[in-house]
Amino acid sequence: MVAQFRELYLDRKNNWLHGLALVGVRAVLGIESQRGPPFNIQRSLNVPNLSQDEVKELYQQYQDESGQVIEPGVVDAIYENIRGQPGLVSWFGELLTEKYNPGADKTLRQKSRLLRNF
């Protein structure tokens, strides 16, 4: 798959791909290719896990901007289970607010479908 991204980039006059950032818990630099490195990467960017206070602040900012109320226990459960991994914290927030949101007029509670097994 990464080789296909590289081919799209090299032939960008005929393709839509002009740049690509891969974000995840694994380093792209470890990918081995028979044709050489798939990307001209200089270094990996280490994004450390968020602290519990940073996770709380992130969700507080969302509440302030949207008016959506989130039970404090929800944010605590997210941190305890995800341990501040930035991508998962954001993705879980997206699920809570877009897919499992009971409505802006209702509080997101720990008893919601998404958090039952948390």
Backbone torsions as a table, in degrees:
resi	resn	phi	psi	omega
1	MET	NA	-42.8	-179.1
2	VAL	-65.3	-32.0	177.2
3	ALA	-64.4	-36.3	177.4
4	GLN	-66.4	-39.8	175.6
5	PHE	-61.0	-41.7	-179.9
6	ARG	-63.5	-42.7	178.5
7	GLU	-61.9	-42.2	177.5
8	LEU	-61.4	-40.2	-180.0
9	TYR	-66.6	-44.0	-178.2
10	LEU	-65.3	-31.5	179.7
11	ASP	-106.1	46.5	-172.7
12	ARG	-70.4	-12.5	174.8
13	LYS	-66.7	-29.5	-178.0
14	ASN	-107.6	2.0	-177.4
15	ASN	-130.5	166.3	-177.6
16	TRP	-85.8	-15.8	-173.8
17	LEU	-82.9	117.4	178.1
18	HIS	-114.8	-10.4	178.5
19	GLY	-172.5	158.4	-177.5
20	LEU	-152.5	133.9	173.5
21	ALA	-120.4	124.5	176.9
22	LEU	-101.9	124.7	-176.9
23	VAL	-121.7	127.8	179.4
24	GLY	-175.1	-171.3	-177.7
25	VAL	-91.0	-4.1	177.8
26	ARG	-111.9	148.6	178.9
27	ALA	-83.0	132.4	178.1
28	VAL	-70.5	-24.5	-177.9
29	LEU	-60.1	-22.0	-178.5
30	GLY	-79.9	-4.5	-179.0
31	ILE	-71.4	130.6	178.7
32	GLU	-104.0	138.6	-179.1
33	SER	-137.6	142.3	178.6
34	GLN	-69.8	-22.3	-177.4
35	ARG	-100.2	12.6	-179.4
36	GLY	102.1	-179.0	-178.2
37	PRO	-60.5	137.8	-178.8
38	PRO	-72.1	-20.8	-178.6
39	PHE	-137.5	155.9	174.7
40	ASN	-91.4	76.7	-176.4
41	ILE	-94.4	133.5	176.9
42	GLN	-90.0	-37.6	179.4
43	ARG	-166.1	159.2	174.2
44	SER	-82.0	150.2	176.6
45	LEU	-104.0	118.9	179.2
46	ASN	-88.2	117.1	176.8
47	VAL	-106.8	107.7	-176.5
48	PRO	-69.6	159.0	175.7
49	ASN	-62.6	149.5	177.0
50	LEU	-76.9	146.8	175.3
51	SER	-77.0	167.4	178.5
52	GLN	-60.7	-39.7	178.1
53	ASP	-64.6	-38.2	179.0
54	GLU	-67.3	-38.6	176.8
55	VAL	-64.1	-44.8	177.9
56	LYS	-60.7	-42.9	179.7
57	GLU	-63.9	-40.7	178.9
58	LEU	-60.5	-47.6	180.0
59	TYR	-70.7	-30.7	175.9
60	GLN	-66.5	-40.9	177.4
61	GLN	-60.6	-41.0	177.7
62	TYR	-62.1	-44.7	179.9
63	GLN	-62.2	-42.7	179.8
64	ASP	-62.5	-41.0	-177.3
65	GLU	-76.8	-36.0	-173.1
66	SER	-97.8	-23.5	-174.3
67	GLY	83.8	-3.4	178.6
68	GLN	-74.3	130.1	179.2
69	VAL	-94.7	134.0	178.0
70	ILE	-121.8	126.7	177.5
71	GLU	-58.2	135.8	179.5
72	PRO	-55.0	-34.7	179.5
73	GLY	-63.0	-27.3	178.0
74	VAL	-65.1	-48.5	-179.1
75	VAL	-65.6	-38.9	177.0
76	ASP	-62.1	-42.7	179.8
77	ALA	-65.3	-38.8	177.8
78	ILE	-61.4	-47.8	-179.6
79	TYR	-63.6	-45.3	-177.8
80	GLU	-60.7	-35.7	-176.7
81	ASN	-89.9	-28.9	-175.9
82	ILE	-102.7	-19.1	178.3
83	ARG	58.6	31.7	172.2
84	GLY	80.0	10.5	178.5
85	GLN	-61.1	115.9	-169.2
86	PRO	-55.3	-44.8	-179.1
87	GLY	-63.7	-41.5	-179.4
88	LEU	-72.5	-36.6	176.9
89	VAL	-59.8	-45.4	-179.6
90	SER	-68.0	-44.1	-179.2
91	TRP	-64.0	-42.2	179.8
92	PHE	-64.8	-39.4	175.9
93	GLY	-61.0	-39.8	177.0
94	GLU	-62.4	-44.9	178.3
95	LEU	-60.9	-45.1	-178.9
96	LEU	-62.2	-40.8	-172.4
97	THR	-91.0	-21.3	-177.7
98	GLU	-109.2	-41.6	-174.7
99	LYS	-94.7	-43.3	-174.2
100	TYR	-106.9	13.9	-177.7
101	ASN	-71.7	123.9	-179.3
102	PRO	-76.0	-7.3	-178.4
103	GLY	129.8	146.2	-177.4
104	ALA	-62.0	-21.7	-180.0
105	ASP	-86.5	-2.4	-178.8
106	LYS	-118.2	148.2	179.6
107	THR	-77.3	135.9	172.2
108	LEU	-75.1	116.5	-174.6
109	ARG	-111.1	160.1	-179.5
110	GLN	-67.4	-18.2	-179.5
111	LYS	-86.3	8.1	179.9
112	SER	-65.9	161.9	-178.9
113	ARG	-53.8	-42.1	-176.4
114	LEU	-68.5	-31.7	-174.6
115	LEU	-99.4	0.0	-177.6
116	ARG	-54.3	-43.9	-176.5
117	ASN	-92.6	6.2	-178.8
118	PHE	-77.7	NA	NA
